[in-house]
Amino acid sequence: MEAKIFFGSSEESREKVLKRESPYDGKVVSTAPVCDAEDAKKALGIAQQAAKVAKKTTLAQRVEWLLDVAKKLEQNKEDIAQTITDEVGKPIAFSRVEVDRCIETVKLSAEFARTMHGETISTDATLSGKKTNAFFVREPVGVVVAITPFNFPLNLVAHKLAPALVAGNAVVLKPTPEAPLTAYKFAKLFIKSKYAIKDALSVVYGDAEVGGTLVASDIPRVISFTGSVPVGNIITKSAGIKKVSLELGGNAATFIDQSADLAYAAQRCAFGAFINSGQVCISLQRIYVHSDIYEEFAEILAEETQKLVVGSPYDEKTFIGPLINEDAAKRAFNWVESAIKEGARAMTNPKIDGRTFSPAVMADVTDDMAIVCEEVFAPIVSLVKVDDFDMAIEKMNNSPYGLQFSIFTNDLKNTKKAIEDFEAGGVVVNDIPTLRFDIQPYGGVKLSGVGREGPKFALEEFTEIKSVVIC
């Protein structure tokens, strides 16, 4: 099926299209128009005019708009889930979960919009002040550019579109080239809704040319991007004076101490390391294990990993499907081969089969191995032996990334220490760092980005404060 361009509420097709092949079997599953810089400029111009209208609409209309989209999503759940699986190879069971999460994200955005408000200020609270009627309100920023990745091609779009639109903005979306049809179907639900604000949402497709034009333009007030650090650097340098929200990935880690329930920890770590074939910004990549329980935990984790079903993403039982492309699979295999040559030990049987890579549990990994220094974005997890929690903290923090960390422990002192000393945007106790609830604030420190997602917190990103004083 062909995705189409949305110039505001108008659809356009093109003769020249890009074909999207399934990561699983290479069959063409969708096509998208080839867009250029002029298309990006046209979409921005339409958004600039639409933002003036959107700002004047009632909150009630915008809330009903989102609730209508959520309702339509529920009615089209299976079709959207199948499209996700077709385009990015996500196992169908998890594609359905993504649709469910997307529905929640849209509904939460509507709920939090209803409670978003300003505050009154006591301007006579200081000796230099005087008594006035003073307050601040939140207003829409105007135009938002949203650029989204392949690994959650529906829900990560929702985390940008829903709060931006319900706040009264206009949005230009550039979805990942790997899942154009997923984004198109989702955007169409907004655009065709009976509560839609005319031209408030545009969708264009492309890579550097289109993205660069959107980012560098003076029209948008906010750039919201989820993707790689190199692209995030480019956006930061070219955006100019505007708000930039960046979610740039991570190198998630956990610590297993002697007091932990090892069976539970291993089960959860296998899930966190290999869900979505490791293609998650908070995929568990580094596991620091106390030396007293290291070998025992490694064996249990390997056993749990071997239980995971690798295969067709259309099979209901499949846990691990293909990586996004053959290059990603080859890169994962090279990561493992390199680590083995450096002295690491494979606890499972990692192997490559086209675009599919079987999960790798790597033991005896050391700090100088590339497999723990970089974000692998593949079904690979590394076990590192440590003498105590202080050593684990030092090693976990010794990373340019800081998205989410976790600890498995029944020691209250270690729990408090983890919360205080982990250099990360999120800390999870007694579960994997891959745990994310869409209602919570989400984002990182260091190279993991700036700004926060989560409906309530995204609403703050997509609004600006106006201060008012009545003397």
Residue pairs with C-beta under 8 A, 6 or more apart in sequence:
1 30
1 31
1 181
2 13
2 17
2 30
2 31
2 32
2 33
2 181
3 30
3 31
3 32
3 33
3 180
3 181
3 183
3 184
3 203
3 205
4 11
4 12
4 13
4 33
4 184
5 11
5 12
5 13
5 14
5 33
5 35
5 39
5 203
5 204
5 205
6 184
6 187
6 188
6 191
6 201
6 202
6 203
7 39
7 42
7 43
7 46
7 202
8 43
8 46
8 47
8 50
8 198
8 199
8 200
8 201
8 202
9 191
9 196
9 198
9 199
9 201
12 33
13 33
14 33
14 34
14 35
16 33
16 34
17 31
17 32
17 33
17 34
18 31
18 32
18 33
18 34
18 177
18 180
18 205
19 28
19 30
19 31
20 28
20 29
20 30
20 31
20 32
20 87
20 177
20 178
20 179
20 180
20 181
21 27
21 28
21 29
22 28
22 29
22 86
22 87
22 89
23 88
23 89
23 321
23 322
23 323
23 324
23 325
23 355
24 89
24 312
24 313
24 314
24 321
24 322
24 355
24 356
29 86
29 87
29 181
30 83
30 86
30 87
30 180
30 181
31 180
32 177
32 180
32 181
32 184
32 205
33 205
34 205
34 206
35 204
35 205
35 206
35 210
36 206
36 209
36 210
37 209
37 210
37 212
37 213
39 204
39 206
39 210
40 172
40 174
40 204
40 206
40 209
40 210
40 213
40 214
40 217
41 213
41 217
43 172
43 202
43 203
43 204
43 214
44 143
44 145
44 172
44 214
44 217
44 219
44 220
45 219
46 170
46 199
46 202
47 143
47 170
47 171
47 172
47 199
47 200
47 202
47 219
47 220
48 142
48 143
48 170
48 219
49 199
50 170
50 197
50 198
50 199
50 200
51 140
51 142
51 143
51 169
51 170
51 200
53 197
53 198
53 199
53 200
54 140
54 165
54 168
54 169
54 170
54 197
54 200
55 139
55 140
55 142
55 168
57 168
57 197
59 113
59 114
59 166
59 168
61 195
61 197
62 110
62 113
62 165
62 166
62 167
62 168
62 195
62 197
63 110
63 113
63 114
63 166
64 195
65 165
65 166
65 190
65 193
65 195
65 196
65 197
66 106
66 107
66 109
66 110
66 113
66 162
66 165
66 166
67 106
67 107
67 110
68 193
68 194
68 195
69 106
69 162
69 189
69 190
69 193
70 103
70 106
70 107
70 110
72 189
72 193
73 80
73 99
73 102
73 103
73 106
73 186
73 189
74 103
76 185
76 189
77 96
77 99
77 100
77 103
78 96
79 185
80 95
80 99
80 154
80 182
80 185
80 186
81 92
81 95
81 96
81 98
81 99
82 92
82 95
83 179
83 181
83 182
83 185
84 90
84 95
84 98
84 99
84 153
84 154
84 179
84 182
85 91
85 92
85 95
85 313
85 314
85 321
86 181
87 153
87 178
87 179
87 180
87 181
87 182
88 150
88 151
88 153
88 178
88 179
88 182
88 324
89 277
89 313
89 321
89 322
89 323
89 324
89 355
90 98
90 276
90 313
90 321
91 313
91 315
91 318
91 319
91 320
91 321
92 313
92 314
92 315
92 316
92 318
93 316
93 318
94 275
94 276
95 313
98 152
98 154
98 155
99 154
101 155
101 438
102 154
102 155
102 158
102 186
104 438
104 439
105 155
105 158
105 159
105 162
105 438
105 455
106 158
106 162
108 162
108 438
108 439
108 455
108 456
109 158
109 162
109 163
109 166
109 455
109 458
109 459
110 162
110 166
111 455
112 163
112 455
112 456
112 459
113 163
113 166
113 167
113 459
116 138
116 167
116 459
116 463
117 138
118 135
118 136
118 137
118 138
118 465
119 135
119 136
120 133
120 134
120 135
121 134
121 135
121 136
121 467
122 134
123 129
123 130
123 131
123 132
123 134
123 469
124 130
124 131
124 132
130 471
132 469
132 470
132 471
133 469
133 470
134 467
134 468
134 469
134 470
135 467
135 468
136 465
136 466
136 467
136 468
137 465
137 466
137 468
138 167
138 459
138 460
138 463
138 464
138 465
138 466
139 168
139 463
139 464
139 465
139 466
140 167
140 168
140 169
140 462
140 463
140 464
141 167
141 169
141 221
141 222
141 243
141 462
141 463
141 464
142 169
142 170
142 220
142 221
143 169
143 170
143 171
143 172
143 219
143 220
143 221
143 222
144 160
144 164
144 169
144 170
144 171
144 172
144 220
144 221
144 222
144 223
144 224
144 462
145 171
145 172
145 174
145 214
145 215
145 217
145 220
145 222
145 223
145 224
146 157
146 160
146 161
146 164
146 171
146 172
146 173
146 174
146 224
146 225
147 173
147 174
147 211
147 214
147 215
147 223
147 224
147 225
147 226
147 227
148 156
148 157
148 160
148 173
148 174
148 175
148 176
148 183
148 226
149 156
149 176
149 226
149 227
150 176
150 178
150 179
150 279
150 324
151 276
151 279
151 280
151 281
151 324
152 280
153 175
153 176
153 178
153 179
153 182
153 183
154 182
154 183
154 186
155 438
156 226
157 173
157 175
157 182
157 183
157 186
157 187
158 186
159 438
159 453
159 454
159 455
159 458
160 171
160 173
160 224
160 226
160 453
160 458
161 171
161 173
161 186
161 187
161 190
161 201
162 455
163 455
163 458
163 459
163 461
163 462
164 171
164 222
164 224
164 458
164 462
165 171
165 190
165 197
165 200
165 201
166 459
167 459
167 462
167 463
169 200
169 222
169 462
170 197
170 199
170 200
170 201
170 202
171 200
171 201
171 202
172 202
172 203
172 204
172 214
172 220
173 183
173 187
173 201
173 202
173 203
173 204
174 203
174 204
174 205
174 206
174 210
174 211
174 214
175 182
175 183
175 184
175 203
175 205
176 183
177 205
177 206
177 207
178 324
180 205
183 203
184 203
187 201
187 203
190 196
190 201
191 201
204 210
204 214
211 231
212 234
212 238
214 220
214 223
215 223
215 234
215 235
215 238
215 239
216 238
216 239
216 240
218 240
220 242
221 242
221 243
221 464
222 242
222 243
222 244
222 245
222 461
222 462
223 235
223 239
223 242
223 243
223 244
223 245
224 245
224 451
224 458
224 461
224 462
225 231
225 232
225 235
225 244
225 245
225 246
225 247
226 246
226 247
226 248
226 281
227 247
227 248
227 249
228 248
228 249
229 248
229 249
229 447
232 246
232 248
232 449
235 244
235 246
236 244
236 246
243 451
243 461
244 450
244 451
245 443
245 449
245 450
245 451
245 452
245 453
245 458
245 461
246 449
246 450
246 451
247 281
247 442
247 443
247 444
247 448
247 449
247 451
247 453
248 281
248 444
248 447
248 448
248 449
249 281
249 375
249 377
249 401
249 403
249 448
249 449
250 281
250 282
250 375
250 401
250 402
250 403
250 404
250 424
250 444
250 448
251 285
251 286
251 372
251 373
251 374
251 375
251 399
251 400
251 401
251 403
252 272
252 281
252 282
252 283
252 284
252 285
252 286
252 403
252 404
252 405
252 406
252 433
252 434
253 284
253 285
253 286
253 287
253 288
253 395
253 396
253 399
253 405
253 406
253 433
254 269
254 272
254 284
254 286
254 287
254 288
254 405
254 406
254 407
254 408
254 432
254 433
255 287
255 288
255 289
255 290
255 386
255 389
255 392
255 393
255 396
255 406
255 407
255 408
255 409
255 418
256 262
256 265
256 269
256 287
256 288
256 289
256 290
256 293
256 297
256 408
257 290
257 389
257 407
257 408
257 409
257 411
257 414
258 290
258 292
258 293
259 409
259 410
259 411
259 414
260 293
260 408
260 409
260 410
260 430
261 408
261 410
262 293
262 296
262 297
262 300
263 300
264 408
265 297
265 408
266 297
266 300
266 301
266 303
266 304
267 304
268 408
268 431
268 432
269 284
269 287
269 301
269 304
269 381
269 432
270 301
270 304
270 305
270 307
270 308
270 359
271 432
271 434
272 283
272 284
272 432
272 433
272 434
272 435
273 283
273 284
273 285
273 287
273 305
273 359
273 361
273 379
273 380
273 381
273 434
274 283
274 305
274 308
274 319
274 320
274 359
274 379
274 381
275 283
275 319
275 434
276 283
277 320
277 321
277 322
277 323
277 357
277 378
277 379
278 285
278 332
278 359
278 376
278 377
278 378
278 379
278 380
278 381
279 323
279 324
279 328
279 377
279 378
280 434
281 403
281 448
282 403
282 404
282 426
282 433
282 434
282 435
282 436
283 377
283 434
284 381
284 432
284 433
284 434
285 372
285 375
285 376
285 380
285 381
285 382
286 372
286 381
286 382
286 384
286 395
286 396
287 301
287 381
287 382
287 383
287 384
288 384
288 386
288 391
288 392
288 395
288 396
289 297
289 298
289 383
289 384
289 385
289 386
290 386
290 387
290 388
290 389
290 392
291 385
291 386
291 387
294 383
294 385
297 383
298 347
298 361
298 363
298 383
299 347
301 347
301 361
301 381
301 383
302 347
302 348
302 361
305 347
305 348
305 359
305 361
306 348
308 319
308 320
308 359
309 315
309 317
309 318
309 319
309 320
310 318
310 319
310 320
310 321
310 356
310 358
310 359
311 317
311 318
311 320
311 321
311 356
312 318
312 321
313 321
313 322
320 356
320 358
320 359
320 379
321 356
322 329
322 354
322 355
322 356
323 329
323 332
323 355
323 356
323 357
323 378
324 355
325 355
326 354
326 355
328 355
328 377
328 378
329 352
329 354
329 355
329 356
329 357
329 378
330 352
331 378
332 350
332 352
332 357
332 360
332 376
332 378
332 379
332 380
333 350
333 351
333 352
333 357
335 370
335 371
335 376
335 378
335 380
336 346
336 350
336 360
336 362
336 371
336 380
338 369
338 370
338 371
339 362
339 365
339 369
339 370
339 371
339 382
340 346
342 366
342 368
342 369
343 364
343 366
344 362
344 363
344 364
344 365
344 366
344 369
344 371
344 382
345 362
345 363
345 364
346 360
346 361
346 362
346 363
347 361
347 362
347 363
347 383
348 358
348 359
348 360
348 361
349 358
350 357
350 358
350 359
350 360
350 380
351 357
351 358
352 358
357 378
357 379
358 379
359 379
359 380
359 381
360 379
360 380
360 381
361 381
361 383
362 371
362 380
362 381
362 382
362 383
363 383
364 383
364 385
365 371
365 372
365 382
365 383
365 384
366 372
366 384
367 373
367 384
367 395
367 398
369 382
371 380
371 382
372 382
372 384
373 399
375 401
384 395
386 392
386 395
389 407
389 414
389 417
389 418
393 417
393 418
393 421
393 422
396 405
396 422
396 423
397 421
397 422
397 423
399 446
400 446
400 447
401 444
401 446
401 447
401 448
402 423
402 424
402 425
402 444
402 445
402 446
402 447
402 448
403 424
403 425
403 426
403 433
403 443
403 444
403 448
403 449
404 424
404 425
404 426
404 427
404 428
404 433
404 434
404 435
404 436
404 444
405 418
405 422
405 424
405 426
405 427
405 428
405 433
406 418
406 427
406 428
406 429
406 430
406 431
406 432
406 433
406 435
407 414
407 415
407 418
407 427
407 428
407 429
407 430
408 430
408 431
409 415
409 418
409 429
409 430
415 429
418 427
418 429
419 427
419 429
423 445
423 446
424 433
424 444
424 445
424 448
425 441
425 442
425 443
425 444
425 445
425 448
425 452
426 433
426 436
426 440
426 442
426 444
428 435
436 442
438 454
438 455
439 454
439 455
439 456
440 454
441 452
441 453
441 454
441 456
441 457
442 452
442 453
442 454
442 457
443 449
443 450
443 451
443 452
443 453
443 457
451 461
452 458
452 460
452 461
